């Protein structure tokens, strides 16, 4: 869903463009952004071992189809281990140090809490060893320990039990038993995001020294913006990430929400302005793939990351490109000093549920995010997520009936615009085991479809978990109540005052204030509900 860039800065909507290569996971790159010429002379490397991959695209009708590509015999390849990689949990800016936070990733329930004694975030198994109550419903006690509020057991940053209230003070130190400890997951901070390693095995205790999450230097560069949004999504990881890889759906699924680059009249065939999209996959191996468009390269770094560069204004090159069989039209020159990225972290939660962390750093118009609060931008970004939410929720159920190995037989993908989606499905079937490895935590069935008001819920999926939106929600509700109080008070004053005490003009003024405050409170109530609770989306009248 490349459309999310629109809500960060509405004047700059355009396709992706790459200005540098991805780096190996284990290396910490410098903040220098290479030029386009350097990239053209350098092969992108984010893999660990050489593969025999052949470049491919989604193809035109007179070429071999995606089905032919999928059914080619494959050599035995290295399989992707879903439990040997870092997973993002949440933007640090949305984590409150005063309380524990519950999260689910890969079907694993974890609790995140701030250990002030070690001055670090900790990630534990969200289960008290006493009676398996969720620690995320607990509190941080006065000594900075994580306390289970069921029976008061307290734990330190290493997962060790510090206190059992029910144990005799002069008895044996039963709190020191290994059975009283909580499983601890390795965690780290990088790019403003808290990450965790989904194994509490002691052999992974120092995994950060050996392997780090994929590093994107622009997220730590103060000359770039880094406004993030996180939201729980009511459809699965596979559908989420392939949708974000698909630029062709943007003019249609998000029509009326954002502006896209203007389509030349020579190729414009409808109101929405869809056009042919040239995408070629140049590398595919166990460590992801690289896809090249006419404007640059995008990168899938499994399990969670999909990103690329784009330039503002809609045009990406001063070269000519063929827009029809008979006419070439130059694209707008792009100032090389202006750069921006689209970065999507797609997190598997459980079958039929996922989580998205999105950020679009840029080194221009930085003043906007210094003036406007983060929740203002989240309104537009949430609307974009809502606009194709129901489509994808239903699509996932139909794909489930088909099965991942039959995807290429049921879906007709004849154009090059679908190359990213074909590449992702190919990667999943070849390296990823056809689906996320849930390790028998689930039956494989998708949850039932809830009512639309629950499906499009913003309050529990985003508002309460966002530090900016939750504050705005409380303040706007307080303002609504204040307007109602002023309205009622004004009417009460007019009704109670004697004619000789208050003039006719003052009486009319108070009545006018009462009416205006009442109308303002009703509008504000609608605004709060629509932007922080529930906003349905009807494509028919867009």
NUFITI-197195 format. One record per residue (C-alpha): y, z, x. Coordinates in steps of 0.1 Angstrom, whole numbers, plus 5000, padded with zeros to 4 digits. Layout:
YZX/...
***
This chain:
500050005000/502649875024/505249934996/505750295006/508150185033/510550095005/511150454993/512150575028/515050335030/515350085001/517449835020/514749755044/511549615029/509449365048/505949295062/504549475092/505349375127/503849515159/505949575190/503449755211/499749815217/497750115205/496550335232/493250505240/492650825221/492351025253/495550915270/498951065262/501250765263/504950765273/507750725249/508450365261/507950105235/506749775251/508349445242/506849175222/506348975254/504449255270/502149285240/501548905240/500248945275/498149245269/494949295249/495149595226/492649865237/491650155215/487850115220/485550285243/483050015249/482849635250/481549465219/480449115210/482749085180/483848745169/487348705153/487248635116/489448625085/489148605048/489048235044/490147945024/487847794997/486647515019/485547755047/482547995050/483048285026/483248655032/479648675017/478448445045/480148675071/478648985056/475148855055/475048735091/472348915110/473849195131/472649345163/471949715164/475349875170/476650215178/477150415147/480350605138/479950985138/482251115110/481951475124/483051395160/486751315153/489951495145/491151505109/494751565098/495151855074/498851875065/502351825078/503352145095/506752135077/504852205044/502852505057/504252845048/503553105075/503653385050/500453285031/497053125037/496552765025/493252625011/492252265020/489152045016/488251775041/484851595043/483751835016/484452125039/486552405024/488952545050/491752805050/494852755072/496853055082/499453155107/498353415133/501553575144/499653775170/498653455188/501653255176/499352975164/497952815133/494252895126/491652705106/488752905092/485852845069/487252935035/484653185027/484553565033/481253665049/480953965026/480553804992/481753444999/485153484981/487753224991/489953355019/492653105009/493353334979/494053625002/497153735021/498453805056/498554185060/501254395077/499354365111/499253985109/495553975099/493953745073/492853975045/490353885018/491754024986/488354074970/487354384990/490054405017/488054285047/490454175075/490053905102/491753825135/492553485150/489153445166/487353495133/486253845142/486254115115/488954375123/488454615094/486054695066/487654945042/484355055027/482855145061/482855515071/485455585097/483155795118/480155565112/478855275133/481254985139/479654745115/482754535115/481854415150/478654255138/478353875142/477453855105/480953995097/482753705115/484253395099/483553045112/486452905132/487252535135/489052395165/492652295156/495752155172/499252045165/500251685172/502951455158/504151725134/500651745118/498052015119/494551875128/491152015128/487751935143/485051955115/482552155134/482552535141/479852505167/480952705199/480352395220/483452235204/485652525211/487652345238/487251995224/490951945225/490751945263/488351645262/489451455232/492751445213/493951285181/495450935183/499050985196/502050805182/505050875204/507650765179/506751065157/507951295185/510951085195/514251245183/515850905179/513350825151/513150975117/509951155108/510151235071/506551295058/504951305024/501451445016/499651394982/496251444968/494851114953/492351094924/490250824939/488250804971/489050745007/487550395009/489650264980/492750434993/492650295028/491649945019/494549934994/497050035021/495649755042/496449495015/499949345016/499349094989/499249344960/502749474967/504849224947/502649274917/501349634915/504749764926/507049514909/510349664898/510049964921/510949804954/512449494968/510349264990/511348985013/512748694993/510148424988/511448074996/511847854965/509447604981/506547844978/507648074949/505248024920/506048314897/508548584889/507048844913/507148614943/503648624957/502948394986/500148295010/499548565036/497948475070/495848755084/493348725113/491149005126/491048975163/488949275172/486349485153/484149755168/483050105163/486550225171/488250025144/489849685143/493049495150/494549255125/497148995134/499648865109/502248605116/504648895122/502549115145/499449335146/498249635126/495649885137/492850075120/491850375141/488950555123/488450775105/491950815091/494650615107/496150275097/499550185112/501749905123/505349815131/507849635109/511449525113/514249575088/515749315065/512749105055/512748855084/510748925115/511148625139/513648365149/510848115152/510047855125/507047895103/505647645078/506347755042/504947435027/503147125038/506446935043/509147185050/509747445078/512247725071/513547955099/513148335094/516148565100/516548685137/515749055141/517849275164/515249395189/516749745191/515849825155/512249935150/510250115123/506650195117/504350235087/501850515094/499150615069/496650895074/493950865048/491751175045/488351195028/488251495006/485251454983/483651164963/486451024941/489151234959/491251174990/494551285005/497351065020/499851165046/502550895049/505450865073/507750575082/509650655114/512650435123/515450445148/518250325125/520050475095/518850815107/521850975090/520350915056/517651185061/520251425075/522351395044/519751375016/516951635012/513351525016/512451564979/514851274970/512751034990/509551184976/510551074941/510350714950/507350744971/505450924944/506350654919/504850384943/501650584945/501550614907/502150244901/498650144911/496850474907/495050394875/494050044888/492350194918/490750484899/489050234876/488249994904/486450264924/484050324895/483249954892/482649934929/480350244927/478150064901/477949754924/477149954956/478749924990/476149675004/476849434975/480649444977/480849104992/478748954964/480749104935/484249054949/485548704954/487948704984/488648344992/492048375010/493248505043/495348765025/492148965020/491148965057/492049335063/489949445033/486949235044/487249365079/487349725066/484249675044/482549505073/483349805096/482050055070/478749865065/478249795102/479350125118/480350375091/477050405073/478450215042/480350535031/481650865042/478951095055/479151395032/476051555047/474351615013/477251825000/477451604969/475151404946/477151094952/478351074916/482151034910/483951294889/484651204853/487951034845/490451294832/493251234806/496051024820/498351324822/495951494845/495251174864/498951114872/499651484878/502251534905/502751914902/499352024916/498751714938/502151734955/504951954942/503552294948/502252184983/505552034995/508052275009/511052054999/509851954964/508752314955/512152454964/513952174945/511652234915/512652604913/516352534918/516452264892/514652484867/517152764874/520052514868/518452404835/518352774823/521952824835/523152524815/521352664784/522953004789/526452844792/525852644761/524652934740/527353164753/530152914745/528952884709/528653264706/532253314719/533553064694/531553224665/532453584674/536153534682/538753584654/540953294646/544053484659/542353564692/541353214703/543452894698/542152594681/542252394713/540352654732/537752664704/537252284706/536952314744/534252574742/532352374716/532552064739/531352264769/528452394748/527452044737/527751894772/525752174788/523052144761/522751764766/522751814804/519952074802/517851834780/518351554805/517551784834/514351904816/513251544812/514151464849/512151764861/509051684841/509151314849/509551354887/507751684894/504951694868/503951364852/505151004851/503050754834/503250394845/503050084822/502949754840/503249544807/506949614804/507949594840/
***
